[in-house]
Amino acid sequence: MESGVYIGIMTLFIGMTLFDLYVSKLNSEAKENPVPDIVSTIYDKEAYDKWKIYSRRQSDLSMFNRFFRFLFILIMLMFGGFQALNLWAQSIGESIYTATLLFFGIL
C-alpha cells in the first residue's frame, strides 16, 4: 500500500512539474509574436523589444529556478530527506509547535 501511495505522489509531482514547464514554454513562444496591427500605434517598437528581451531572460531564470527546486524536492522525496528533517525537528523541539516551526523554517 505504501509503495502505491509513494508512486502516486511521485507521478503526480513529476506530471505537474512537466505540465507547468510545458505551459511556460507555450507562453514564452507566444511572446515572440509581433505586435498586432490594431495596437501597433500604441506600443513603442523599441520599448516592446526591450520588454521581450527582459521577459525572455526572466522566463529563462524562472525555468532554471523551477528545475532546481524540482530536483531538490525529488531528491528529498526519494531519499527520505523530509522524514529525516522531521525526526530531527521533533528531537530538538520541545512541543509539536516548535518542531513544526523548525521544520518549515529550515525549508
C-alpha positions as CSV (number, residue, x, y, z in Angstrom):
1,M,0.0,0.0,0.0
2,E,2.8,2.5,0.9
3,S,4.6,1.9,-2.4
4,G,1.4,2.6,-4.3
5,V,1.0,5.9,-2.5
6,Y,4.6,6.7,-3.0
7,I,4.4,6.0,-6.7
8,G,1.2,8.1,-7.0
9,I,2.8,11.1,-5.2
10,M,5.9,10.9,-7.4
11,T,3.9,10.5,-10.6
12,L,1.6,13.5,-9.6
13,F,4.6,15.6,-8.7
14,I,6.5,14.9,-11.9
15,G,3.4,15.3,-14.0
16,M,2.5,18.6,-12.5
17,T,6.1,19.9,-13.0
18,L,6.2,18.8,-16.6
19,F,2.8,20.4,-17.3
20,D,4.0,23.6,-15.7
21,L,7.1,23.6,-17.8
22,Y,5.1,22.9,-21.0
23,V,2.7,25.8,-20.3
24,S,5.7,28.1,-19.6
25,K,7.2,27.1,-22.9
26,L,4.0,27.9,-24.7
27,N,3.8,31.3,-23.0
28,S,7.4,32.0,-23.9
29,E,6.8,31.1,-27.6
30,A,3.6,33.3,-27.7
31,K,5.7,36.3,-26.6
32,E,7.7,36.0,-29.8
33,N,4.7,37.0,-32.0
34,P,4.8,40.5,-33.4
35,V,2.6,43.3,-32.2
36,P,-0.8,43.1,-33.9
37,D,-1.5,45.9,-36.4
38,I,-4.5,47.1,-34.4
39,V,-2.4,48.1,-31.5
40,S,0.9,48.8,-33.3
41,T,0.4,52.6,-33.0
42,I,0.0,52.3,-29.2
43,Y,3.3,50.4,-28.5
44,D,6.7,51.9,-29.0
45,K,8.8,49.4,-31.0
46,E,12.0,49.9,-29.0
47,A,10.2,49.6,-25.7
48,Y,8.4,46.5,-26.8
49,D,11.7,44.9,-28.0
50,K,13.3,45.7,-24.6
51,W,10.3,44.2,-22.8
52,K,10.6,41.0,-24.9
53,I,14.3,40.7,-24.1
54,Y,13.7,41.3,-20.4
55,S,10.7,38.9,-20.4
56,R,12.8,36.2,-22.1
57,R,15.6,36.5,-19.6
58,Q,13.2,36.5,-16.7
59,S,11.5,33.4,-18.1
60,D,14.8,31.6,-18.5
61,L,15.8,32.4,-15.0
62,S,12.4,31.3,-13.7
63,M,12.7,27.9,-15.5
64,F,16.2,27.4,-14.2
65,N,14.9,28.1,-10.7
66,R,11.9,25.8,-11.0
67,F,14.1,23.0,-12.4
68,F,16.5,23.1,-9.4
69,R,13.6,23.3,-6.9
70,F,12.1,20.3,-8.7
71,L,15.4,18.4,-8.4
72,F,15.7,19.3,-4.7
73,I,12.2,18.2,-3.8
74,L,12.6,15.0,-5.9
75,I,15.8,14.1,-4.2
76,M,14.3,14.8,-0.7
77,L,11.3,12.6,-1.5
78,M,13.4,9.8,-3.0
79,F,16.0,9.6,-0.2
80,G,13.8,10.4,2.8
81,G,15.1,13.9,3.4
82,F,11.8,15.2,4.6
83,Q,11.5,12.3,7.1
84,A,15.0,12.9,8.4
85,L,14.3,16.6,8.8
86,N,11.0,15.9,10.6
87,L,12.7,13.5,13.0
88,W,15.5,16.0,13.7
89,A,13.0,18.8,14.3
90,Q,11.0,16.6,16.7
91,S,14.1,15.7,18.6
92,I,15.0,19.3,19.2
93,G,11.6,20.8,19.6
94,E,10.0,20.6,23.0
95,S,6.5,20.7,21.6
96,I,4.8,19.9,18.3
97,Y,4.6,23.7,17.6
98,T,8.3,24.2,18.0
99,A,9.0,21.1,15.8
100,T,6.7,22.4,13.1
101,L,8.3,25.8,13.2
102,L,11.7,24.3,12.9
103,F,10.7,22.0,10.1
104,F,9.2,24.8,7.9
105,G,11.8,27.3,9.0
106,I,14.6,25.2,7.5
107,L,12.7,24.5,4.3
